[in-house]
Amino acid sequence: MRGEILNRLLDRVSCWCCKNKNRKELKAIYQFLPEYWEKLKELQAQIPMPMKPFSRKGIPYGNVFDLEKVFEQEVREERSAVPPKKKRRCCEQSR
């Protein structure tokens, strides 16, 4: 069961703590696998090297704690975004 979930969330099979995880995979771990995200934070607290050398608007944010802040903001924005209106088909238009 857990393997099926991981296969849907992650682009490739690798260890949960692999530094080669891409940003999309890290965000999926943050959102859907919080127990693994907590483990990543524990590891990051022990090493000075950032998990990923990302930058946003020229500001580096590669450690797990910085990524968490960015992901928090993105999730907030995604939740508050108004879904696009569905276009009606010609046969569904009001008469």
N, C-alpha and C positions, 0 to 999 in steps of 0.2 A: 504493500500500500504506500509506504513512505517513498519508495523508489519511483513509483508512478508519479507522485506529486513532484518530486525533484526533477524528473524528466520533463514535465510540462513547464516548470518554472525556469530551468537552467538551459542554456544553449548547448552545453556539452557536459559530459560526465567527468567530474574531477572531485577532489576532496573539498569539503565545505570551506576550508580555510586557505585554499589555493590563491596565491597572489596573482595568478593569471585570470581570475574571474573578471569579466567585463562589468562595466557600470550597471547594465541592465540586470545582470545576475545578482550583483550586490544589492540592488534595490529590491529585487524579488525576495532575497533572504531577509532583508529588513522588514518587508511588508508581511511575508507569509510564513517565515520560519524564525520567529523571535528568539527561540532558545539558541539557535545557531548564531544569531546576531549578537546575543549577549556573550557567547563564547568568543566571537571575533573581538568584541570590546575588551574582554579579559586579556586576550593575546596582545592587542594593540597597546594596552596599558603597560605591558612588559617590554616592548621594543620601541626604539625611537624612530625606526624607518616606517614611513607611511604605507598603508595597504596598497594604495594606488596613487600614482602621481598625477592626479587630475587638477585642472584649474577651471575656474568659472570667472569670466570677466577679468582674467589676469590674476586672480587670487587663488593660490594653491589650496586645495582642500582634500588631500589624499588620505589623511588618517581616518580611521573608522568613526571617531567622534565628530569630525567635521562632515563626513559623508552623512552621518545621522541627521545633523542639522539641515543639510541640503535636502535629504529625502523627506524629512518632516515637512518642510516648506512645500515641496513638490506635491506631496500627498494632500496637504491642506488645499492647495490651489486646484488640484484635480477634483477634490470633493466639492469645492465651491463653484466650479465651472458649470455654466448652464448648458445642458445638453442641446445639441442642434435640433431644430424643429424638423420633423419628418415631412418630406414633400408628399403631397397627395397625388395619387395617380389620377389620370383624367377621368376615369370612371367613378372615383370616389369624391369628386368635387361636389360642393353643395349645388343643389338644383334650384 
